[in-house]
């Protein structure tokens, strides 16, 4: 990690760089943010770096009683920065800092981001870490789930499931895990043919497969054994 150096940074003060944050109170929180040295763009950052930022933001959100809406903000940002053109603009060294801040303001307004989320993007720009925003979003979700004792469940299906079915899935997983809360993320997967799958646990390690695809695979395997 020779390309990294740790610099003491006050997150409370950093989050007030933007004029939009003048009504937000300063939080007594100090963290050490790893900063990238100039010329170190070729080094891929490790997950612990993103975890530092995600945890710092989660602490601010918790202090402001805004964990849930901040989590929603990060989900929006993950989708927004999935557009290569958006990320390219922010990592381009020829684009002025002023222009980047203007785009941050536009993104914040269009996504209705909380002030501390918007200002956190400015922290990433200042620390030359904006390229980690999607990775930070994923880390934030993990930190959020741990703080709130929430089990993340990914439900894949061919068609969108109605709220009643999803509620039943949530209750079932809650009984299995004893989690205080359950968050469901739905994904459309046409390869399943019909039915659905439920993935939960650490890093999605546990799977309940109720898809037609799985049934057909089981039938094929049974036929091969009997043959």
BAFI-120434 format. One record per residue (C-alpha): residue number from 1; x, y, z. Coordinates in steps of 0.02 Angstrom, whole numbers. Layout:
N
SITE   num       px       py       pz
SITE   NUM        X        Y        Z
...
***
This chain:
227
SITE   num       px       py       pz
SITE     1        0        0        0
SITE     2      146      116      -36
SITE     3       34      233     -136
SITE     4      -72      275       17
SITE     5      -47      395      159
SITE     6     -162      426      307
SITE     7     -209      606      337
SITE     8     -311      661      489
SITE     9     -471      737      422
SITE    10     -619      806      518
SITE    11     -772      734      435
SITE    12     -882      854      530
SITE    13     -797     1005      452
SITE    14     -772      924      282
SITE    15     -958      897      267
SITE    16     -986     1084      272
SITE    17     -883     1133      122
SITE    18    -1038     1153       18
SITE    19    -1148     1306       39
SITE    20    -1298     1190       42
SITE    21    -1244     1125      212
SITE    22    -1249     1287      311
SITE    23    -1399     1229      410
SITE    24    -1320     1063      457
SITE    25    -1235     1059      627
SITE    26    -1053     1010      638
SITE    27    -1027      837      710
SITE    28     -886      801      832
SITE    29     -817      659      727
SITE    30     -638      638      672
SITE    31     -579      496      561
SITE    32     -420      459      465
SITE    33     -454      461      279
SITE    34     -326      378      167
SITE    35     -284      497       25
SITE    36     -214      452     -144
SITE    37      -50      534     -191
SITE    38      -35      616     -360
SITE    39       15      491     -491
SITE    40      -58      344     -397
SITE    41     -207      320     -510
SITE    42     -148      151     -570
SITE    43     -168       69     -401
SITE    44     -331      -21     -365
SITE    45     -399       23     -194
SITE    46     -441     -114      -72
SITE    47     -608     -138       15
SITE    48     -544      -82      187
SITE    49     -521       94      116
SITE    50     -702       99       58
SITE    51     -756       30      226
SITE    52     -673      177      314
SITE    53     -774      300      212
SITE    54     -935      200      226
SITE    55     -919      185      415
SITE    56     -883      371      433
SITE    57    -1037      417      332
SITE    58    -1142      292      431
SITE    59    -1085      373      594
SITE    60    -1139      543      530
SITE    61    -1305      474      470
SITE    62    -1337      388      636
SITE    63    -1295      547      732
SITE    64    -1424      638      627
SITE    65    -1552      497      647
SITE    66    -1550      471      459
SITE    67    -1479      297      429
SITE    68    -1625      236      323
SITE    69    -1636      386      206
SITE    70    -1446      391      190
SITE    71    -1449      209      139
SITE    72    -1576      255        5
SITE    73    -1462      396      -52
SITE    74    -1317      276      -74
SITE    75    -1425      158     -177
SITE    76    -1469      304     -292
SITE    77    -1286      352     -308
SITE    78    -1234      175     -348
SITE    79    -1355      175     -495
SITE    80    -1304      349     -551
SITE    81    -1118      311     -551
SITE    82    -1147      149     -643
SITE    83    -1155      260     -796
SITE    84     -974      263     -860
SITE    85     -995      441     -924
SITE    86    -1038      506     -751
SITE    87     -888      424     -668
SITE    88     -774      475     -811
SITE    89     -816      659     -783
SITE    90     -767      653     -600
SITE    91     -605      556     -621
SITE    92     -549      662     -769
SITE    93     -405      771     -704
SITE    94     -434      901     -842
SITE    95     -608      943     -775
SITE    96     -600     1088     -653
SITE    97     -647     1060     -472
SITE    98     -776     1198     -486
SITE    99     -862     1105     -628
SITE   100     -863      944     -530
SITE   101     -945     1031     -383
SITE   102    -1077     1104     -498
SITE   103    -1118      929     -562
SITE   104    -1126      865     -382
SITE   105    -1254     1001     -347
SITE   106    -1356      946     -499
SITE   107    -1349      763     -449
SITE   108    -1396      805     -270
SITE   109    -1545      906     -326
SITE   110    -1607      779     -453
SITE   111    -1592      634     -330
SITE   112    -1653      736     -180
SITE   113    -1500      687      -79
SITE   114    -1481      731      103
SITE   115    -1358      875      137
SITE   116    -1230      761      221
SITE   117    -1238      638       76
SITE   118    -1209      777      -50
SITE   119    -1066      846       51
SITE   120     -990      673       70
SITE   121     -970      670     -119
SITE   122     -868      829     -101
SITE   123     -762      740       29
SITE   124     -727      603      -98
SITE   125     -678      732     -228
SITE   126     -561      820     -105
SITE   127     -482      654      -56
SITE   128     -468      600     -238
SITE   129     -577      449     -201
SITE   130     -732      480     -305
SITE   131     -691      325     -408
SITE   132     -735      222     -253
SITE   133     -913      287     -238
SITE   134     -997      125     -297
SITE   135     -886       18     -186
SITE   136     -922      133      -39
SITE   137    -1109      116      -73
SITE   138    -1095      -73      -58
SITE   139     -992      -58      101
SITE   140    -1118       65      173
SITE   141    -1257      -60      148
SITE   142    -1158     -190      245
SITE   143    -1123      -65      386
SITE   144    -1306      -13      388
SITE   145    -1365     -193      399
SITE   146    -1247     -227      544
SITE   147    -1298      -69      638
SITE   148    -1484     -104      620
SITE   149    -1474     -295      632
SITE   150    -1550     -307      460
SITE   151    -1544     -459      347
SITE   152    -1526     -420      162
SITE   153    -1624     -539       51
SITE   154    -1606     -544     -138
SITE   155    -1758     -617     -224
SITE   156    -1739     -663     -408
SITE   157    -1891     -701     -514
SITE   158    -1947     -701     -696
SITE   159    -2084     -575     -663
SITE   160    -2106     -445     -527
SITE   161    -2177     -523     -368
SITE   162    -2319     -435     -280
SITE   163    -2298     -358     -108
SITE   164    -2394     -500      -23
SITE   165    -2271     -632      -86
SITE   166    -2122     -525      -38
SITE   167    -2194     -500      136
SITE   168    -2207     -689      155
SITE   169    -2026     -708       99
SITE   170    -1973     -577      227
SITE   171    -2064     -665      369
SITE   172    -1991     -834      319
SITE   173    -1812     -767      317
SITE   174    -1842     -676      480
SITE   175    -1892     -841      561
SITE   176    -1739     -928      490
SITE   177    -1614     -796      541
SITE   178    -1692     -711      692
SITE   179    -1652     -543      613
SITE   180    -1735     -388      683
SITE   181    -1768     -318      509
SITE   182    -1771     -387      333
SITE   183    -1734     -287      176
SITE   184    -1781     -363        9
SITE   185    -1697     -323     -155
SITE   186    -1787     -390     -309
SITE   187    -1700     -441     -470
SITE   188    -1781     -499     -633
SITE   189    -1696     -656     -700
SITE   190    -1780     -732     -853
SITE   191    -1663     -882     -850
SITE   192    -1762     -953     -704
SITE   193    -1908     -991     -823
SITE   194    -2031     -977     -679
SITE   195    -2031     -974     -489
SITE   196    -1900     -880     -389
SITE   197    -1741     -893     -285
SITE   198    -1704     -819     -114
SITE   199    -1525     -780      -66
SITE   200    -1478     -718      108
SITE   201    -1343     -735      242
SITE   202    -1167     -665      243
SITE   203    -1119     -620       64
SITE   204    -1276     -712        5
SITE   205    -1207     -879       62
SITE   206    -1377     -961       88
SITE   207    -1495    -1002      -55
SITE   208    -1675    -1060      -65
SITE   209    -1707    -1110     -245
SITE   210    -1890    -1128     -293
SITE   211    -1867    -1099     -479
SITE   212    -1926    -1208     -622
SITE   213    -1747    -1207     -686
SITE   214    -1690    -1293     -527
SITE   215    -1829    -1421     -539
SITE   216    -1782    -1462     -718
SITE   217    -1600    -1481     -668
SITE   218    -1651    -1598     -527
SITE   219    -1756    -1703     -647
SITE   220    -1611    -1712     -771
SITE   221    -1492    -1766     -634
SITE   222    -1614    -1899     -573
SITE   223    -1638    -1967     -748
SITE   224    -1450    -1979     -772
SITE   225    -1431    -2072     -607
SITE   226    -1569    -2194     -648
SITE   227    -1502    -2218     -825
***
